[in-house]
Amino acid sequence: MRKRTRGVVGVAVGAAMTAAVAAGANAAVADGAGPDREQPAAAEKTTPGDIDHDGYADLGVGAPDGTVSGKSKSGYVGVTYGARSGVDTARHSTLSQASPGVPGTPEAGDHFGSAVVRGDVDGDGYTDLIVAANQEAIGTTKRAGSVTVVFGAKGGLSGDAIAFHAPQATAYALFGDTMAVGDYNHDGRDDIAISDGTKVQLVGGAANLRKTATPKMTAVTPPGGGAGIEHLSSGDINGDGFADLVTVAYQDDPADEGTLGVLPGSSGGLKSTPLGEDVPLPFASYRAVVGDINGDGKDDVVTDTGFEDGPDDARLRTYPGSAAGLDTANPVIWKGTPQNGIASRLTDINGDGHDDLVVGDTGAEAPGGYNDAGAITVLKGTGDWLTDAGAQTFSLDTEGVPGEMAGNDKFGDAVSPADYNGDGKPDLAVGIPNRTEGAGATALLYAGADGLTAEGSALIGPGDLGAPTTDAAFGTELSGPATK
């Protein structure tokens, strides 16, 4: 059977003001000073991704290959905070399993930060970050994986964190490699859905979660599942106010057939019976990107794969959301210009009420024919679905964007939409994990009057956060709503 490899993902967290960490192979990554552990009541309105609840989204950048305490690829994560002028690197911190308050110990090959998603799991109004170390050993069980929740607070991430693994640790299960966050029971607290390899383990949000060292988990099998899970995302497919879980799973091997399905949310939490009809896929290595493209209040799903042997009409195919689930009988087939790369995010960049699709093409060539420099393209959402009219493409070769394209940078490997400057529109952070001989970097593109603009854009590397640089893969993934 054909074997397909899943890309390593990573995101970041941090707290406090200006923490200086010596960069280098033997550097230990530490928190910034003075986290505030007080937990004020949630405000009426919160900004997604706002760790310190100041009205600006904050950016996490993951370095799962970074060296901590002399341990290669133990991994760290770092955070910079949003401000009126955009992401402010003067306020930053880094976090690892060597940081005070974080359970565990850095070990070679743990890949702490291999996945991170954001959500308010205790309902206090501060965004929390959920971090995976997907190759961490549990006892003698190799690469079983673990998940750490670090709680937000006034002033930045708090020193409060919990860590847990699957109810039954399984070798090479990579627990946490695939996660999603959503309020499946509509109680005002986000829940966490985590792949344990074959099933989805659910951790319910709770006001006392930070005091629960080993949270209770319930297991559900995704539609078409049994052998493995490729993808998890959350969205309200039927428009009933409860988040639903969108899954891509397979029965035999990821090179064979897969299934796209939806498990609906309810007052009792996520149901085990699928919502509507499942969608058969040629193989399991598809992404399911969720958002409201036509602006009807129901989230839609765009499927895509980076593998060239998939049928063309399944690339950027949209399944509309409806009260009965995904409209599998009337999918919207992409008829615009064929897009290289993979669908990454749906988000309303231009503020017109229709989510736009960001496509990341890490294989885009740099001038001179150098491969894998990378670029992103934004396709606009409309009442009549996605269009390439007015599409925007950005790379490090775009005028006004700092830096320059270089082969193997992989610009666009991850993207994170969030309102980093508080103007009411989502900006875009773009991961460049291979830049500068594997140190990595992240580009910031801000929303303008009618989409993204290069004006005010910035380029951030691990050195800007005082973090280790050598082979860190900084920017492998960025904090945001889960898509993997």
N, C-alpha and C positions, 0 to 999 in steps of 0.2 A: 504494500500500500504506500501511496505517496505520503511522506511526512511533512508537516508544515510546522514551523516554529512560531510560538507566540512571542511577541516583543515584550521585553521587560519594561514595566512601567514604574514611575516614581513621582512622588510629590513631596511637599514640604511643609514644615511648621516652624514655629519659633515664638518667642515672647520677648518683651522688654525693649530697652533702648540700647542701641549701639554696642553690641557685644563683639569684642575683638578676639578672634581665634587664630592662632598661628597656623598658617597654611603649610602643608608638607606631609610626607608619608607617615610621620609619627605624631601628627597633630591630633589632639583630642578635641571633640566638638562639645562646647558647653553652652548652656542657656545664657541669655543676657541677665542683667541684674534686676532684682526687685519685682518679680511677678506679683500681681495683686490677687489674692485668693478669695476675696470677698465676692459674693454672688448676688448682685442687685436683681430686682425683679425685671423681667423683660419689658422693653419699651413696646409701644403699640406698633411701630414700624421698624423693621430690621432690613439691612442690606445683605443679600446673600454673599457669603464669604467674608463678612465683617467680624474678625476675631475679637477686636477690642471695643466693638459697638460704638464707634465714633462717626458712623455714616459713610465710611469709605471701605470698600472691599480690600482685603489684604492678599498678598500673593505668596504662595508657597512654591518652592522649587526643590525638586528632589535630586539627590546624588546617590543612588543606590550602590554605585561602585566606589564610593569614596572610602578613604582609609581613616579609621578612628582608633585612637589608642594603639597605633601600630598594627591594627588588624585590617588586612586588605579586603576590600569589598564588604566591609561590615555595614557601611552605608550611613549617611546622615541626611537631614533635611534642614532647609533654611527658609526664613520668611522675611519679607520686606513689607512694610505697611503702606497702605494707601493714604493719599493726602490730596488737597485741592489741586496741586500741580502734577499729580500722578504718583506712581510708586516712588517712595522715598527711601533710598538705600542708606540714608543716615540713620534710620531706625531699622535695625535688623537684628536677627539672632539666628543661631543654628541649634539643632537638637539631634541627639542620638541616644542610644541606649547607655551612653556614659553620662548623660545629663541628669542632674538632680531631679528626683521625682518620677523618672521614667523607669519602669521595671525592666529588668534584664541586664545583660552585659554584652558589650560589643564582641562579636566573634567573626573570624574570617569567613566571608561568604554568606553572611546572614542576609544582606541586601535590605537592610532597614530603609524604608522609603521606596520599596519596589512598587507600591501602590498607595495612594492616599486619596480619600474623598472627603468632602466637607459636608457638614450638617449640624444642626443644633439638636443634639441627642438628649439633652436634659431640659430643654425648653426654657432656658434662662435668658434668651435673646442674644447670646454670644455664640458665634460659630465655633464648633469644635472640629478637630481634624482627626481622621481615622487613618492610621498608618500601618501598612503591612511590611513585615519582614518575611517574604514568601519562601525563603530558603533556610529559615532558622530551624535548627534541630530542637526537638522536644525530647529531652532525655537522650536516649540512644537512637531515637527515630529521626533519620536524616531527612532534611528538607521538608519537614511537615508543615512549617509556616506558622506565623503568629500575627496577631493584630493588636495594635496599641491605640487607645483613644486618649487624646490630649485635649483638655477642656479649655475653652476660651474664657477670658476674664477682662476686667477693666485694666488697661495698660498693656494688654497682649496675652499670649497664652499663659495659663497658670502653671504652677508646679504640680498640679493634680493630673494623674494619668492612671489608667488601668490597662492591663495587657492580658490577653487570653488566647487560647488555641482551640481547635476543633474538639468536640466532646470526646472523640476518639482520634488521637494523633495517628496519622497514616504517612508512611514514608513516601516522599515525592508528591504529596498531595498539593503542596504549594498553597496552603490555606491563606486566604487574603489576596491572592494574585488577581482575583476578579471580585469586585465589590460594587454595590450600589447603595444609595441612601435615599429614603423617601418616607413620608409620613403615611404609612399604609393604613393606619386606623384613625387618622384625622384627629389626633388628640393634642396637636400642637408640638409634638416632639418627634424628631426624625428617628426612624428605625434603620437598622443596618442589615443588608442582605449580603452574605459572604459565601462564595463557592468553596466547598471543601474537597473539590475534585469531581464528585458525582452528584451531590445534593447541594441545596442552598440552605445555609444555616441562618436563621433570623434572630437578631438581637433587638428586642424592643426598647425604644427610647423610654427613659424614666427620670424623674426628678432626682432620684438618689443614685443614678448610675455611677457617678464618680466615687461612690462609697461601696460599690459592688465589685469586689475583686474578680469574681468569676460569674459573669452574667449568664442568666438562663438562655438557652438556645432551643429553638424549635426548627425541625428540618422539613423541607418540602422538596419534592422532585420536580424539576422544570419540565414543561411539555416536551416530549420527545427525548427526554433524558434517560440516564441509566449508566452511561459510560463516562460522560464528561460534559463540562460546561465551558463554552467559549466566551460568552458575553453576557453582562447584566447591565440594565439601565432602568431608570425610573421615570414615570410620567403618568399623567391622568388621561388615559386613552379614551374612556367613556364619558368624561366630563362630569363625574358625580362628586368631585371634591376629594376623593380618596386617591392617593398615589397608587399606581399599579406597577408591577415588576415585569419588565420586558426581558425575555431570555432567549439565548441561542444555545442549543445543546445538541449533543449527538448520541447515537445509540451504540456505535461500534468504534469508529476511529474518526478523528477530525478530517481525514482525507475523504471520508465517505459522506453519506447524506446527513444533513442536520435539520433542525426544526426551530423556527421562530414562533414563539408563543407569548401569551400574556397571562400572568396570574393577577387577579383583581384584588384591590384593597377593599376593606369593609370595616365596620365598627368593631368587629372582632379581630381585625388584623388581616394579613394576607391570606387569601383563600387558596386551597390546593387544587381546586377545579378551574381549568383555564377559562378565560373570558373569550367567547367567540371561537372562530376557527383558527387552527394552527396553520402555519405556512411552511411547506416543505422546501428545503434548500438543497442545492446541488452538493454542497458539503458544508461543514460546520464553521468554517473559517470566514464567517461574515460578521460585520459590525451592524448593530441596530441602533441608529442615532435617533433620539426622540425629541420632538418639539412641535409647536403649533404653527404649521406653515401657512394655512389658509385663514387663520385668525378666527376660527369658529368656537374656541374654548375647549376643544378636544385635541389632545396631542396626537401627532402622526408619527410614523416610523419610516425612516429611510434606510434601506439596506445597501450594503456595499462590501466589496472585497478587493484586496490588492492582488489577487491571483488571476493571471491572465486566462486561465482555462475555464473560468466561470462564464456563463452565458451573458452576452452583452446587455440584454434587456433586463437583467437582474441588477445591473450597476445603477446606483442612484434611483432605484425603484422606490416609490412612496406608497405606503399603505395608509390610507386615511383612517383617523380615529372616528369612532361612531359610538352611539349608545350601546350597541351590541358587541363592541370590540373592534378590532381591525377589520376594515372593509377589504377582505381578501378577494372578493369577486370583482372589484373595480380598482385594481392598483393603477397608479399613475406612472407610466413608463417615461423615463427621461428621454427627451427628443432633442436636447440641445447639443452643443459641441461636446464630444467625448472628453471626459476629464481624467487626467492622469492622477494617481494618488488614491487616497482613501477618505471617505466622508468622516469628519472628525467631530464636529459640533453643530447643533442648531441653536441659534440665539438671535434675538432681534437687534441687530447692530444699528440700523438706521431709525429705530423707534417708530415704525409705521404699523405696528401690531401684527406683523408677519415675521416668523423666525426665518433667518437666513442660514444657509448651509456653508460651513467652512470645510474646504477640502484641503488636506495636507498632502503635498507631493514631495516626499523626501528624496525622490530620485531625480528631481529637476537638475539640469546641467548648469554649471557655472560657465561664464564666458571662457572660451578656450576649449570647451568640450569636456571639462572635468565633471565626472559623474557624482550624483548623490549630494549635491550642494543644497537643494531643497527650496521650496516655495509654497505659498498658500494661495488659494483662490476662494473668494466669497461669492456665492451664487445667491441672488436675492429671492426671498420668499414673497409671494403675492397671493391674492385671493384665488388665482388660477394656478397655484402651485409654484414650483421652482422655475426660475428662468436664468439664462445666461446673459440676458440683456442688462447692460450696466455692471457686468461682473468685474471684480477688482482682483488683481494679483499683486502680491507683495513678496519680496525676498530681500536678502542683504545687498542686492544689486539695485533695489528701488531707490530713486533719488530721495534724499532726506532721511533714509533709514541708516543708522550708524553701521560701520563695518563694511565688509565686502564679501561676496560669495566665494567659497572655496570648496573644492571637492571633498566629499565625505562629511560635510558639516551636519547634514540631515536636518536642516531648518524645516520646521513644521511637524516634527515627530510627535509633538504634543501641543495642544492649544488650550487656553483657559480663558473663557469670557467672564468678565466681572467688571463692575463699575468702580475702577480704582481711583477716579478723580471726582466722584460724587456728582456728575452732571446729569445723571439719570439714564445714561446709555451705556451698554456694555462695551468695554474696551477689550483688547485681545493681547494676551501674553502668548508668545510662541517659543517653544523649546528648541534648542540647537545642541543636542547632547554630545556631539562629536567635535565641536569647535575647539580650536587650539589644542590639537593633539589629544583629544578626549577629555579635556578639562570640562568643556561644555559652557553654555551660555543661554540666556533668555532675552528675547527681544520684546519690547512693549510697543504696541500700536494703539493709538487712541481713536475713539469715535469722533467723527466730525459731523457736519450738517447733514450729510447724506451717505454715511458709511464710514469706513476706516480712512485714516489719513496718516501720512508719514510725519506730519507736523508734530513736534514735541516727542517723537519716538526716542527710545533709549535701548541700550544694550547692556545687560547685567551679566557679569561673570562671578564665579565663586570668590575670587579675590576681592570683589566689591563688598562681600559679606564677611571678609576675614576668615573664609573657610578653606579647607584643603582643596587643592586644585588638581593634583596628579591623578589622571584617569578617573575623575570623579563622575563623569557622565551627568553633570549638572544640567538639569532641564530635560531629563528623560521623560518626565511627565510633570504637569503643573496642577496645583490644587484647583478644583472645580467640581461641578457635578460629574458623577461617574459616567464613563462611556465604555469602560473595558471590563 
